[in-house]
Amino acid sequence: MSQMEPRLARFVRDEALRAELLTRVYHEAHLAGLAPEIVLAVIQVESAFRAEAVSSAGAVGLMQIMPFWIRELGRSADDLMDPWLNLRYGCTILAHYLAVERGDLTRALARYNGSLGHTWYPERVMRAWTEHWWVSR
């Protein structure tokens, strides 16, 4: 996490918010069995870390969750604009698609974005991952 904090500073100026966001990303990613760095890359591509983002298609929040997911995964009272709940939904959805695609991250990312059969979205996420969030282990 200490390596990610300065990288996140260009997107999130508030130091306390950065620390909280990184803690939550790492927690939710691990609960879902995902690499936190991939989750950070998805958030960068989806919303540029703007919790209030809303797409023209109606996807909302950090991970740009479509409202229909509330019926599939949550409770009617869930607020997808809540960044921490949005993060939980996004990690759960990405983990689901990764399981559906038997570990194929490219196909799972395309499903996440609704662009299965195309590679432009997975390529954007992978580029964000390798250029900004990659950590050698």
Buried (B, 14 or more C-beta within 10 A) or exposed (E): EEEBBEBBEEBBEEEEBBBBBBEBBBBBBEEBEBBBBBBBBBBBBBBEBBBEBBEEEEBBBBBBBBEEBBEEBBEEEBEBBBBBBBBBBBBBBBBBBBEEBEEBBBBBBBBBBEEBEEEEBBEBBBEBBEEBBEEEE
